[in-house]
Amino acid sequence: MHGPPWAWRWGRRGRGRPPKHRIIWSGFQYVTFVPFDERGLPFGNAQPIYLLPDEYEALRLVYLEGLTQDEAASRMGISRGTLWRCLDSGRRKVVQALVEKRPLVITSKSIQA
């Protein structure tokens, strides 16, 4: 699912330097993963966890495509340190969703729970 690259960045909040755009190579609209119990019913009404496009793209490039962090960072147009923070945040969110049996939502909106 590769399309033309598009630029994404956090919305500007407050003073300071505006966030740098991240180049996202995979296209998606809005994807939700919902955990089901052994009866095939969704687990409770837990708040979803939102995975942002830069976290999703970092995880995809490093763990699915097998790129090094340097290669993935240059492809996204960000520093290696920024890529590492995206990976760390993305991993934490995925693990939290699995352990706490919460829905995982991949979205391009800057929604934070």
C-alpha positions in Angstrom: 0.0 0.0 0.0 2.5 2.6 -1.2 1.4 5.8 -2.7 3.0 9.1 -3.5 4.6 10.6 -0.4 2.8 13.2 1.6 3.9 15.5 4.4 2.5 15.4 7.9 3.3 17.2 11.1 1.9 18.0 14.5 -0.3 21.0 14.7 1.5 24.0 16.1 0.9 24.5 19.8 2.2 27.5 21.6 5.4 29.4 21.0 8.6 28.1 19.6 9.8 26.6 16.4 7.1 24.9 14.4 7.4 21.1 14.1 9.1 19.7 11.0 7.1 17.9 8.3 7.5 14.1 8.2 7.4 12.4 4.8 4.9 9.6 4.9 5.1 7.0 2.1 2.1 4.8 3.0 -1.4 5.9 2.4 -4.3 5.2 4.8 -7.4 7.0 5.8 -8.5 5.7 9.2 -7.9 2.2 10.5 -9.1 0.7 13.7 -8.0 -2.6 15.3 -10.4 -3.9 17.9 -9.6 -6.8 20.3 -12.1 -9.6 20.6 -12.7 -12.1 23.4 -13.0 -15.9 22.9 -16.7 -15.5 22.0 -15.9 -13.1 19.2 -17.2 -10.0 21.0 -15.2 -6.8 21.4 -13.7 -6.2 24.8 -15.4 -3.5 27.0 -15.7 0.2 26.3 -12.0 1.0 26.8 -10.7 4.3 25.4 -8.8 3.7 22.1 -5.1 4.4 21.7 -4.3 6.6 18.7 -1.2 5.8 16.6 -0.1 8.8 14.6 1.2 8.7 11.0 4.8 9.4 11.9 4.8 6.6 14.5 3.1 4.2 12.0 5.6 5.1 9.2 8.6 4.7 11.5 7.4 1.2 12.7 6.7 0.2 9.1 10.0 1.3 7.7 12.2 -0.2 10.4 10.3 -3.4 11.4 8.5 -4.3 8.1 10.8 -2.9 5.4 13.9 -3.8 7.5 15.6 -0.4 7.0 18.2 0.9 9.5 17.2 3.8 11.6 19.5 6.1 9.6 17.9 5.0 6.3 14.3 5.3 7.7 15.1 8.7 9.1 16.4 10.0 5.8 13.5 8.6 3.9 11.1 10.4 6.3 13.1 13.6 6.2 13.8 13.7 9.9 16.8 13.2 12.3 17.6 9.8 13.7 16.8 11.0 17.2 13.3 12.1 16.0 12.8 8.7 14.3 13.9 7.0 17.6 11.3 8.9 19.5 8.6 8.0 16.9 9.6 4.3 17.2 9.6 4.4 21.0 6.2 6.1 21.2 4.7 3.8 18.5 6.0 0.6 20.3 4.7 1.8 23.6 1.2 2.5 22.1 1.0 -0.9 20.3 2.2 -2.8 23.4 -0.3 -0.8 25.6 -3.1 -1.6 23.3 -2.2 -5.4 23.3 -1.7 -5.6 27.1 -4.7 -3.5 28.1 -7.0 -5.0 25.3 -7.8 -1.5 24.0 -8.7 -0.6 20.4 -5.8 0.8 18.3 -6.6 3.6 15.9 -4.3 4.7 13.1 -5.3 8.2 12.0 -3.8 11.3 10.5 -5.5 13.6 12.9 -3.7 14.8 16.0 -6.0 13.2 18.5 -4.5 12.4 21.9 -6.3 10.3 24.5 
